Amino acid sequence: MKMELGERISNWILDYSNQSKLDSLVVGVSGGIDSALVSTLCAMTGKRTILLSLPIYQNSSHLSRAEKHIKNLKSRYKNIESYEFDLSDVLEKFLVKFENKSELSEANTRSRIRMITLYHIASLNNGLVVGTGNKVEDFGVGFYTKYGDGGVDISPIADLLKSEVRELAKKLNVIEDILIAKPSDGLWEDARSDEDQIGASYEELEWAMSFENIGKNKLNERQKEILKIYKSFNSKNKHKMVPIPIFKK
């Protein structure tokens, strides 16, 4: 019998962690569908799974969804632990050192503070930091923070398109609140969505990623705009998606 995708990914996570002789899996839970799916896949391994909610001046809707998801997983799996650390004061103490302000820089700093926290907890528990990036974010538009949410040990859903993430999350009974929520990176107090920031939906970006099979003469104005957006993000974020340049003597 062919093994289901969710089981295959979960087994892959378990095999990797066992080969690495690690005792736990650590996942940051944001209230979004990617982290909800990854935390579910980790729970399915039967291995000790530590879920961290790390609000930094967090929008209440994101925090509420994260809490509901964690509660749901705990009711279904016995290997789940969860902790919440409000890191708002950490960000505030960091930013007060600098006179210049940048909204984007602050958002990226939030992500990097969370990464540090995930690795601190993982180190204390002989654990593996499990990434939550999907294929469109990680290899299409580079929509993540370098050394922030991009700083992980393994990436179990990085070969899944966003549409595949949604499909698998539904199959694995992720809560409805998360399934219907607009995708958001959770780095802004105003809860702006990924589409607000990028200017295109994930469905549109997936189309752009497969564009080589479509003739340019068939494009309408919106499709031309989507391709322009995709190529712009892909180009400017290429440094995140390729190995760090090394001078060779």
C-alpha positions as CSV (number, residue, x, y, z in Angstrom):
1,M,0.0,0.0,0.0
2,K,1.3,3.5,-0.9
3,M,2.1,5.6,2.1
4,E,0.2,8.9,2.5
5,L,2.2,12.1,2.1
6,G,1.7,13.2,5.7
7,E,3.0,9.8,7.0
8,R,6.0,9.9,4.7
9,I,7.0,13.4,5.9
10,S,6.4,12.5,9.5
11,N,8.6,9.4,9.2
12,W,11.3,11.5,7.5
13,I,11.3,13.9,10.5
14,L,11.5,11.0,12.9
15,D,14.3,9.2,11.0
16,Y,16.4,12.4,10.7
17,S,16.0,13.2,14.4
18,N,16.8,9.7,15.5
19,Q,19.9,9.5,13.3
20,S,21.0,12.8,14.8
21,K,20.5,11.3,18.3
22,L,18.2,14.2,19.3
23,D,15.4,13.8,21.9
24,S,12.9,16.5,20.9
25,L,11.4,18.5,18.1
26,V,11.0,22.3,18.5
27,V,8.5,24.2,16.4
28,G,7.5,27.9,16.6
29,V,3.7,28.1,16.2
30,S,2.4,31.4,14.8
31,G,-1.3,30.8,14.2
32,G,-0.7,30.3,10.4
33,I,-1.2,27.2,8.3
34,D,2.4,26.3,7.7
35,S,3.4,26.1,11.3
36,A,0.1,24.3,12.1
37,L,0.9,21.7,9.5
38,V,4.5,21.2,10.6
39,S,3.6,20.9,14.3
40,T,1.0,18.3,13.4
41,L,3.5,16.3,11.4
42,C,5.9,16.5,14.3
43,A,3.2,15.3,16.7
44,M,2.6,12.4,14.4
45,T,6.1,11.1,15.0
46,G,5.3,10.2,18.6
47,K,8.5,12.0,19.6
48,R,8.6,14.7,22.3
49,T,7.4,17.8,20.5
50,I,7.8,21.3,22.0
51,L,5.6,24.0,20.6
52,L,6.5,27.6,21.3
53,S,4.3,30.6,20.9
54,L,6.5,33.7,20.8
55,P,4.4,36.8,20.6
56,I,6.1,40.2,20.0
57,Y,3.4,42.8,20.2
58,Q,1.4,40.1,18.5
59,N,-1.9,40.7,16.8
60,S,-4.6,39.1,19.0
61,S,-6.1,37.0,16.1
62,H,-2.8,35.3,15.4
63,L,-2.2,34.5,19.0
64,S,-5.7,33.2,19.5
65,R,-5.4,30.9,16.5
66,A,-2.1,29.6,17.8
67,E,-3.6,28.9,21.2
68,K,-6.6,27.0,19.7
69,H,-4.3,25.0,17.5
70,I,-2.0,24.0,20.4
71,K,-5.0,23.0,22.5
72,N,-6.4,20.9,19.7
73,L,-3.1,19.1,19.1
74,K,-2.7,18.4,22.9
75,S,-6.2,16.8,22.8
76,R,-5.1,14.5,20.0
77,Y,-1.5,13.7,20.8
78,K,0.2,12.9,24.2
79,N,3.7,13.9,23.2
80,I,3.0,17.6,23.0
81,E,4.4,20.3,25.3
82,S,3.8,24.0,24.8
83,Y,5.2,27.2,26.2
84,E,4.5,30.9,25.6
85,F,7.2,33.5,25.9
86,D,6.3,37.1,25.3
87,L,9.4,38.7,23.7
88,S,8.0,42.2,23.3
89,D,10.3,43.6,26.0
90,V,13.3,41.9,24.4
91,L,12.6,43.7,21.1
92,E,12.0,47.0,23.0
93,K,15.3,46.9,24.9
94,F,17.1,46.1,21.6
95,L,15.6,48.9,19.6
96,V,16.1,51.6,22.2
97,K,19.8,51.3,21.5
98,F,19.3,52.7,18.0
99,E,18.2,56.2,16.9
100,N,17.2,55.2,13.3
101,K,13.9,53.4,12.8
102,S,12.9,51.1,10.0
103,E,9.7,49.1,9.9
104,L,11.2,46.3,7.8
105,S,14.3,46.1,9.9
106,E,12.2,45.8,13.0
107,A,10.1,43.1,11.5
108,N,13.2,41.1,10.6
109,T,14.6,41.6,14.1
110,R,11.4,40.1,15.5
111,S,11.9,37.0,13.4
112,R,15.6,36.7,14.5
113,I,14.7,37.1,18.2
114,R,12.3,34.2,17.8
115,M,15.0,32.1,16.0
116,I,17.4,32.7,18.9
117,T,14.6,31.6,21.3
118,L,13.8,28.5,19.4
119,Y,17.5,27.4,19.3
120,H,17.9,28.2,23.0
121,I,15.0,25.9,23.9
122,A,16.2,23.3,21.5
123,S,19.7,23.4,23.1
124,L,18.2,22.9,26.5
125,N,16.2,19.9,25.4
126,N,18.6,18.2,23.0
127,G,16.2,19.2,20.2
128,L,15.9,19.9,16.5
129,V,14.5,23.2,15.3
130,V,11.9,22.3,12.6
131,G,11.3,24.8,9.9
132,T,7.9,25.9,8.6
133,G,8.6,27.4,5.2
134,N,6.8,26.2,2.1
135,K,8.2,25.9,-1.5
136,V,6.7,29.3,-2.7
137,E,8.3,31.2,0.2
138,D,11.6,29.3,0.3
139,F,12.4,28.8,-3.4
140,G,10.0,31.1,-5.3
141,V,10.0,34.6,-3.8
142,G,12.3,34.2,-0.8
143,F,9.6,35.5,1.5
144,Y,11.3,34.9,4.9
145,T,13.9,36.4,7.1
146,K,17.5,35.4,6.6
147,Y,18.7,33.9,9.9
148,G,15.2,34.4,11.3
149,D,12.5,32.0,10.3
150,G,15.0,30.8,7.6
151,G,17.3,29.6,10.4
152,V,16.3,26.0,11.0
153,D,17.7,22.5,11.1
154,I,15.3,20.7,8.8
155,S,12.5,21.9,6.4
156,P,9.8,19.2,6.1
157,I,7.4,21.2,3.9
158,A,9.8,23.1,1.8
159,D,9.0,21.0,-1.3
160,L,5.2,21.6,-0.9
161,L,3.4,24.5,-2.7
162,K,1.0,26.5,-0.6
163,S,-1.9,24.8,-2.2
164,E,-0.4,21.4,-1.2
165,V,0.1,22.7,2.3
166,R,-3.6,23.6,2.5
167,E,-4.7,20.3,1.1
168,L,-2.5,18.3,3.6
169,A,-3.5,20.5,6.5
170,K,-7.1,19.8,5.8
171,K,-6.5,16.0,5.6
172,L,-4.7,16.1,8.9
173,N,-7.6,18.0,10.6
174,V,-5.9,21.3,11.3
175,I,-8.6,23.5,12.9
176,E,-10.9,25.5,10.6
177,D,-9.9,28.9,12.0
178,I,-6.4,28.3,10.6
179,L,-7.5,26.7,7.3
180,I,-9.6,29.8,6.4
181,A,-7.2,32.5,7.7
182,K,-5.3,34.8,5.3
183,P,-1.6,33.8,5.2
184,S,0.5,36.2,7.3
185,D,4.1,36.2,8.6
186,G,2.9,37.6,11.9
187,L,5.7,40.2,12.0
188,W,3.4,43.3,11.9
189,E,1.1,44.7,14.6
190,D,-1.6,45.5,12.0
191,A,-1.9,41.8,10.9
192,R,-1.1,42.6,7.3
193,S,-1.3,39.5,5.1
194,D,1.4,38.0,2.9
195,E,-0.6,39.1,-0.1
196,D,-0.7,42.7,1.2
197,Q,3.1,42.7,1.3
198,I,3.8,40.8,-1.9
199,G,1.0,42.1,-4.1
200,A,0.0,38.7,-5.3
201,S,-1.7,35.7,-3.8
202,Y,0.0,32.3,-3.4
203,E,-2.2,30.9,-6.1
204,E,-0.9,33.6,-8.5
205,L,2.7,33.0,-7.4
206,E,2.4,29.2,-8.0
207,W,1.2,30.1,-11.5
208,A,4.2,32.3,-12.0
209,M,6.6,29.5,-10.8
210,S,5.3,27.3,-13.6
211,F,5.2,30.0,-16.2
212,E,7.8,28.5,-18.6
213,N,5.0,26.3,-20.1
214,I,2.9,29.4,-21.1
215,G,3.3,31.5,-24.2
216,K,3.9,35.2,-23.5
217,N,1.4,36.2,-26.1
218,K,-1.4,34.7,-24.1
219,L,-0.9,36.8,-21.0
220,N,-3.5,39.3,-19.8
221,E,-2.5,42.4,-17.9
222,R,-2.9,40.9,-14.4
223,Q,-0.7,37.9,-15.4
224,K,2.0,40.3,-16.7
225,E,1.8,42.1,-13.4
226,I,2.1,38.8,-11.4
227,L,5.2,37.8,-13.4
228,K,6.8,41.1,-12.8
229,I,6.1,40.8,-9.0
230,Y,7.4,37.2,-8.9
231,K,10.6,38.0,-10.9
232,S,11.3,41.1,-8.7
233,F,11.0,39.1,-5.4
234,N,12.9,36.1,-6.9
235,S,15.8,38.4,-8.0
236,K,16.2,40.6,-5.0
237,N,15.9,37.6,-2.6
238,K,18.2,35.3,-4.5
239,H,20.9,35.7,-1.9
240,K,18.6,33.8,0.5
241,M,18.1,30.9,-1.8
242,V,21.7,30.1,-2.8
243,P,24.8,29.1,-0.8
244,I,26.8,31.9,0.8
245,P,29.4,33.2,-1.6
246,I,32.9,32.0,-0.8
247,F,36.1,33.5,-2.1
248,K,38.3,30.6,-3.3
249,K,42.1,31.2,-3.4
